[in-house]
Amino acid sequence: MPALITHYQFALRVFSKLKKSGIEVPDRDMALIGAQGPDIFFFHRVFPWERGDSHAQTGSRLHHISPARLFEGMRGVLNSERVKYNEMLGYIQGFFCHYALDRSAHPYIYWAQRKLAQDDPAYGRKPIQYHFRIESALDTMVLRRETGRLISGFDLMTTLPRDSDGRYEVVGRLYHLLLFRLFGTVVPATLLECAPGDMRHALFFMNDRAMLRQKLVFRPIEKISGRGHFATSLLRPNNTGDWDYANELRAKWYNPFDQLQTSDDSFFDIYEFAVNEAADMIAEFVAALPRGKSMQEITQDRGFASDLPGIYDEK
């Protein structure tokens, strides 16, 4: 989830590639919301002042489902839509960007979090803290690489468009219909549409451009609790020179889900490859509307975490 800047910049690259290929993204803001994928649910109704049941687990459930089944469900919802078709299509196009980067990068990141835990065992108490630390650092690095900007001058809320013209309502309607198709659960669309706004609220608190919250609030709490960097791992660092987060030194690594798959690719090599895959999948998806090539053919059903067909769980 912390890699929201990376997902945002990645989507912009994919949109540019699609434009050159003559493929339209009919609603850019919806596509940018979609580019955050299921992550928008991780902060759904988690603050005490937000009313309604939290469906934060929906983010994990969607990451652990068959991608072919997920996108077939999205296509089915889209084919039934008559009012906000372009907005929903834009959202799904952005969601393909999220999926393409997740599946391509996660094998490296899961390997890297193990390596980082070996190199810096005092940092975290749980593997997810190393995972977040790596993705937070990559956010800083991707922003600088893609735009020349420093994280100290970037507002995280830029990555997730505000609600306008009923766009969050479209998100709620999509997931209301999709969750019923996938899991048989009925969740009010009005509750689900809170997810993007709730994520924006969280991003407000995660903005730490002067690093004051990290130094004065979060780190002292972490030290008292003895639970490792459970909060500061979510904050993007100014300096990323303390470890080779992007594998720019080209160490040999392996896919934890299949250790016979090895590589010395850097994260940026993976990123570039995923841009092409995302553009290709979006082009195939658009061509497959309303009923064409299967999502199994388009995605190969490669898991969000494993990049392997039929393997969906985290490692």
N, C-alpha and C positions, 0 to 999 in steps of 0.2 A: 503493500500500500504506500509506503513513503515515497515511491518513485513517481509521484504525480507530475513533477516537472518533466521527467524523462518521458512519460506517456504523453504529456502535452506537446513537447517539442517533436516527439516522434510522429504524432498525428499531423502536425503542420508539414513535416517532410512528406508524409504519405499524400496529403491533400495536394501538395505541389506536384508530385509525381502523377497523380490522377488527372490533374488539370492538363498536364502536358500530353496525356494519353487521350484526352477528350472525354473523360468520364466526370460527370457533374456530381458534386456534393451539394444536394439541394438545400440543406440548412446547416451552415458551418457551426453555429452555436450548439445545435443539438449534437452534431458530430463530436464536438469538443467535450460535451458532457459524456457522450458514449465512450470517448477515448479513456475515461477513467474506469470503464468496465464495471464489474461488480463491486469495486472498492468503494463506490458511493454509499454502500450500505454499512460499512464498518463503523460509522458514527451515527447510524440511524437511531434517533431518540435516546441517546445515551446520556445527555445532560439532564440534571434533575428538574430543570424548569421546562423541559419539553414534554408535552402531553402525548399520551398514546403508547401502545406497546412497542417495544424495540424489536426490529427485525434485522439486527446486526448480523445474525448468523446466516442470513440470506447471502451475504457476500461470500462466505466460505462455501456454502452449498453450491452456488453457481460456479465457483472455481473448481469444484470437485465432481462435476457432472460431465458426461460425455459432451464434448464440444459439438459433435455432429448433431446430437439430440437437441442441444441448446439452440443452435442456429436454425434447425428445422422448426423448433418452436417459435423462434422469432419470425421466420418466414411465414408461418401460419398466421401469427397475429397480424403481421403486415398485410397479408392478403385479405384479411377480414376488415381492414381499416378503410374508412371512406372519408373521414373528415380531415385528419392530420397526417395524411400519408407521407408527404415529403419530410415532415419533421421526424416521423418515426423512422423513415428510411435513412435520414441523416444520422440519427442516433445509432442505428445498427452498423452503418459504415464506420463510425467512430469506434464502436465496440470491437469490430474486426481488428482495428489498429491495436487495441489493448491486448486482445488475444494473441495476435501475431508476435508482439514483443514479449509477452509473458512466456509463451511456450519456447521461444528461441533463447531467451536469456536466463530463465530459471535454472536449467541444469548447471550453468556456470555459477550462478549465485549460490545455489545449494552446496556446490563444491567449495566455493570461496568462503562461505560462512563456517564450514568445518575447519578450513585452513586458518582462518582468522582466529577461531576459538583456540586452536593450538598455539598460535603465535602470541595471543593476548588473553590467556585464560582468566585473568582477574576482571575482565571487562563486564562479562554478562553472567547471569545465572541460568538463562534459557537460550536455546539456539535462535529463537526469533529476535532476540536483541542484537545478535550479530548480523542476522538477515536485514534488519532495519538499518543498522549502522552502514552496511554496504550500500543499500539502495539510497539512503540519504546522501552519502558521499557521491554516488553516481549522479544524483540530481544536481549537485553543485557542479560536477565536472561536465555534464551534458549541457547545462545552461551556459557555461563559459565557452564550451566548444562550438555550440550552435549559434550563439548570439554575441559572444564576447563580453557578456555581462557577468558581474559578480553577484553572488547570492545575497550579499548585504544590501543590494539595491533592487531586490526582486520581491514583489508581494505575492505570496503563495495563492491568494484568492484569484489572481489573474488566470490560473490554470482551469478554473471552473466557472463558466459564464453564469451571470445572475439570471434569475427567473425573468422572462419577458415574453409577452404574447402567449402565455399559457404553456410554455415549454416544459416546466416541471410537471404540469398536469398530464402532458403527453407521456412523460417518463412513468408516472404513476399508472396510467392506463395500460401502457405496455406491460409493466410487471404484474399488474393485477391479472391480466389475461395469461401471461406467460407462466406465472407460478401455478396457476390452476392447471394449465396444460402439462407442466413438468411434474408437479408434485401433488396435484389435486387439492391444494390449499387455497382458501379464499381469504384474501387480505384486501381491505378497502383500498381503492385506488387513491383516495384522499390521504391515507396514511403513508402509502408507498411514495407518493410524490414529495414527501418531506425529505427524502434521502439526499438529493443534491444540496438543498439548503442546509441540512444538518452538517454535511461535510464542509460546506463553506464556513459554518460557525466554528468547526474544529480547526480549520486552516487559520482562522483569525488568531487562535491561541497558539498555534504552531509557528506563526511568524515570529522570528527571533533575530531580526537583522542585525541588532547590536550585540547579540549573544548575552543580553542581560538576564533574560528569563532562565537561561541555562545556568548561569553562574550564581544568580541570587535566589532562585526558587527551586528549579527542578533538581539540580545536583545536590544541594543540601538535603532535600527530601530523600533522594536515592541513598545517600550515605547513611542517613538515620535508619532507613528501612532495611538496608543490607540486601536489597533485591537486585543489585546490578543496575545497569543503565536502562531501566524500563521506560523512562520518559525521554531522556536526552538522545537516545538512539533514534528517536523520531524527528529530531531537529537537524536541519542541514548545516554542515560545518563550513566555515570560511576556508579552512585549510584542509586539503585532502592528501597532503604529502606524507602522512604518517604510515601509510600502507599502500600496497599496489592494488587499489580497489578495482581498476579496470583491466588488470592483467596486461598492462602496457609492456612489461618485461617479458611477456610471452612464456610464462611457466606452463608446463604441461598439466592439463587438468582432465578430469573424466566426468561423464554424466553419472551421478550417483544412482540413477535408476537402471543403468546398464554400464557397468564399469569397463566394458570392452570398447565403448565409444569414448575416444580420447581426442584432445585438440590442444592447440596452443593459441587459439584465436583470442584476441582481446575482446573486451566488451564492445568496443566500437566496431570491430569486425562483425560481431553478432548483430549489432544495431543496424548496420547497413544492409546486411542480408535480410533482416526482418522487414525493413522498409519495402523491399521488393516483394516479399511474400505477402505482406498486407495488401499492397496495391493489386497483386494478382488475385487474391481471394475476394477482394471487393469487386473487382471487375467480373469475376466469375459469378459472384452472388447476384449482381445487378442483371447479368445476362440470363440467370436462372429464374428470374421472376416472370410470371407468378409461379410456374411449376416447370422446372428444368432440371439441370444437373443436381444430384443429391448433395447434401451437406457433408456426407461421408466422403464423397469424391473431392469436394472443395477443401475440406479441412484435414482429410486423412484421419480424422478423429484423434489427433495428437493432443495429449493432455496439457492443460495450462502449466503444470509444474514439470512434467517429464519430457515433453516434446516427443513422446512415443505413443503410437496408436494404442488406445484402450487402457492406458495407465493414467489415472486421474488424481491419485492422492499425493499429498506432499511427502517429502522424504525426511 
